[in-house]
Amino acid sequence: MQFRTLVAGVLVTLGVASPAFADYPERPIKLVIGYTPGGAADKLARPLAEEMQKGLGQNFVFEYKPGGGATIALDYLARQPADGYTLHLTDSGPMTIVPHIRKLGYDPLADFTPLGMVGGGGVVIVVPAKSPATDVASLIALAKKDPAAWSYGTSGVGGVGHLAGEQFKKAAGLDITHIPYKGGAPAMVEVLGGHVPFLFSSLGAAAQHIQAGTVRALAVSSANRSSMFPEVPTIAESGFPGFDATIWFGVVAPKGLPADVQKRLTTEMAKAMQSKELQQTIKFQAYEPMIFTPEQTGQRIKDDYAAWGVTVKEAGISQK
């Protein structure tokens, strides 16, 4: 479905503003970010907020609560008033993966009001430029030939890269070790140095290295190719039909948000996503623009929560 058609459909579904929420908002809206300033979430949240405040008539103020893989921010949000003045740009990790790995202070399916999606995309398999693996098939053949010499790296335990790697191992019949690093940058240093054979990396972290030719991109984990690297095939196209492991960013509020306030916010989100500048900003971060109704957003959270739960259990992933 074309993006323009999808946005139009969402706006029709949401309707237009009505007098029921004409007074909202009457003061600035706080947007909580679960990571440090300058990261991917921040770079998506700021242009979104700039577009939304045009229609809302109030500014957004940012509050950063990093830590715990962004679970600290969600725990904070769950305890805030459901009045539309505290929102959160979250992602699929703390909403649909981490709750299966360790006990948290919130229920991702019950403690929040979904508002909409912003952007999403897959992770990418990269190898050092001098690697003998030139595509997914050759990587699998090499790893099966000498599994003791092969491992894969990620930015850490429980991220989309880790779970995509475990799904890939199962689908390809590989018996190789996962090596988690403390972030995407340290992981990339290791693959650049040839210390780890291949990496499941975010596209944003890998982009400059792919463009410079210091690493080779073999495939992306999303169902569709990345608009930033359209020449890179998907894992699904590389012999594994149906493979789809995607990270997404979306906006949520505390549970119990009044329907009229929710409608105002989601209407303005849908309008904001029509901005060409915002769409280009999202693509520049190596994600694809997304726009879902609250119902579609809630269903996506439920579906991913269930699917990632199976992967976590089958792979025996835990985080002490």
N, C-alpha and C positions, 0 to 999 in steps of 0.2 A: 504493500500500500504506500502510495506517495505521501511524503511528510505533510504537504499542504492539505491533502484530503483528510488525513488523520486529525490534524489540528482543527479543521473546520467541523469535523464530526464531534470532537470533544466540546467545542464551543456551543454547538447546538444542544448537546446533552446537558451541559451546565446551565445554559440559558443566560440571560442578561441580568444585570443588577436590579434589585427591587427595593422598594422603600423599607423593607423589613430590616435591612442591614445598612441603611443609608448613613448612619452615624459611625459605623466602624470603618477604619480605625480612627480613634481620636488622639492617639499619641504614637510615638515611634514604636516599631516592632523589633523585638530582639531575635536575632538569628544565631543560634548556637552552632558552633563548628567543633567537631570532635578531634581535630588535628591542629597542628601548629600553623600559624599564618604562612601563606605562600605556597601551601601544598595544593594538590589537585582539587580537594573539596573547596578550599578557599577561592581558587581560581574559577570554579564554577559558580559558587554562591554569590560572589560580588557582582558579576554582570547580570545574573538573574535578579538580584535585589534591585539593581539600578533600573531594570526594565519594569519590575512590578511596582516600584514606588511611584512611577509615573501615573499609574491608574489608581493606586491606593491613596495618593496624596499625603503619605507619611514616609519618613525615612526608615531604613533598617539600621540597627546598630548591631555590631558583631561581638559575640562573646566566645572566647576560645577555651575549650575544656579538653585538652588532649590527654591521652593516656588510656591504657587498657584496650588498645585496638579500637578506640572510639566508643567503648562501652560506658565510660564515665559520663560522657555527654548525654547518652540515652538514659542512663540512670537518673541524671539531673532532670532531664526533660519530663520523665514520668512523674516527678513530684511537683511540677509547676501547675499553676491554675490553667484550666482549659478555657481561656478567654481570647485566644487569638493573638496575644501579645508576646508569646514565646514559641518560636518555631525551631526546627532543627533540620539541617541538611545532613542526612545520614547516607549510609551505603550498605551494600548487600552483606558485607562482612559481619558487623555487629548485630544486624537484624536477622540474618538467616543462617550464619555459620557458627559464630562463636557461642551462641546459646546451647549448641550441641556439645561443645567442648568443655565448658566449665560453667559453674553455677553463677548466675547473674542476679542483680536486684530488680530486674524488670522482665516482663513477658512481652516479647516482640509482637505477638499476635493479639494481645488484649489491652496493652497499656498505651496505645497510640492511635491517633486519627490520621490515616494516610491522606495526603493532599495531592501528590502527583510525582511523576518521574521527571528528571532533568536530562540525564545522559547516561550512556552505558557502552560497554564494549568488552571484547575478550582480552585475554593475555596472549603473549606471543612466545613461541619457542625460538630461542636464539642459540647459536653455537659460535665459537670463535671463528674468525674469518678463515683460518687455516685448517679448520676441522674437515675431516674426510666426509662428514655427513653433509650432503647437499640438498636433501629433501627428507620428508618424514620416513619414507620407505627405507632409505639408506641408514638413517639414524637407528631405526628399529633393528635392522639387520646387524649393524655394528654392536648394538647393546646386547643382542641375543648371543652373538658370537663370543663376547667376552664381558659378561655381566659384572664381574668383579671390578672391572676397570671403569665402569660407567655408573654415573649418579646424576641427579639433577638438583639444581639449586632453586631457591625461591627467597622472597623477602621475609619469610617467617612462617611459623606454624599456624595453620588455620585460615590463611588467606585464600583468595580465589586461585592464586597461582599454585598453592599447595594442593588444593582439592582438584584443580584441573589436572595437575600432574598425577595424582592418584587415579583419577578416572582414565587418563591416558595409559598409565601402566597396566591397568586392568584390561582395557580394550585391546592393547597391543600385546598382552601376554608377557610383559617385562618383569623381571625380578631385579630391580635396581634400588639404590638407596636415595632417600630424600635428604638433602642438606639445607637446613634453614639458616638464613643469615638475619642479622639485625637491621633489616631494611633493604630496599631495592638497590641503593647505591653500593653498599658493600658486596651484595650479590653480583652486581654487574662487574665490579673490579675483579672478582674471582674468575668469572667467565672470560673476561678480557685477558687475564693472565694465564688462561688455560688450566686453571686449578680445578675447575668443575667442567665436565664435558658439555652440558647444556643447561639452559635456564628457562624457567617459566617466568617471564617478566611482564610488568605492565607495559603497554605500548608507549605511554608517556615517558617512562624511564629508559626505554630502549631506543626511542626514536632517533636521537642524535647519533647514536652509535651505529644504527642501521644505515642512516644516511651517509655517515662517514666511511662505511664499509669495514669497520673494525669488528663487527659481528654480522652474522648472516641470519636473516629471519627465515624460518622454515615453514611456519604455519601459525595462524591465529585460532584461538579456541572458541570464538563466537560463531554463531550459525551463518553469518554473512561476513564478507571481507570488510576490512577497514577502509574507509574513504581516504585515510592518510597514506596507506600502503596497499592500494588496490591490486598490485602485482603479487602480493603474498597470499597464497591459498589458505583456506580454512582446514582445520583438522578433519572436518567432515568430508571435504573434497579430497583429502589425502588418504582415503581408504576407510574412513570411519563415519558412515552416514548417520546423521542425527546427533553427532557430538556438538554440544553447546554448553560452554561454561563462561558465564558473563558476569562482570561486575557492573553494578548500576549505582547511581546516586539519585536520591529522591528526598522530598520534603515531608516531614511529619509534624504533628502537633500532639499535645497530651490527649488522652482519651476523654470523651465527653464534650468535645468541641461543639458549640451550637451549630445547627445545620446552616443557618443563614451566614454565619461567619465563615464556615467551611466553604460555602458556595462562593462567597466573595473572593476568598483567597484562591480557590481553584480556577475561577473565571479569570482572575488577573494573571495566574500562572500560564494558562492556555494562551492568553493574549501575548504575554511576554515571550513565549516560545516562538511566536511568529517573527520575531526580530531577526533579520538576516545577520546582524552583528553578533547577536547572542549565539545563533547557530554556528557561525564561523569560529567564535571563541571556543565553543564546546568541541568542535572538530579539531581545532588547534591543539587541544589537550589530548588528542587521540581517542576521543569518544564520539559517539553518534548521538545527535539530539533525540530525545524521547519526550512524548507527552501522553500521559495516561489520565483517565478520569480517576477519582478517588477509589471507585470500585475496582477498576483495572489494576491500580497500584496495590490495593489490599490483596487482590487475588494473586498478583505476582509475588508478593511477600510470602503468602501461604504456600504457593507452589515451590518457590525456591527453598523455603524452610524445610519442606518435606523432602525435596530432592537432595539437598546438602546433608540432611540428617542421615540419609541412607549411605552416602559416601563416607561421612565421618565414622559411622558404625562399621562399615565394611573394612575401612582402612585402619581401624583401631586408633584413631587420632585422639590424643589427650593433651592437655596443657596443665601442668601442675601449678 
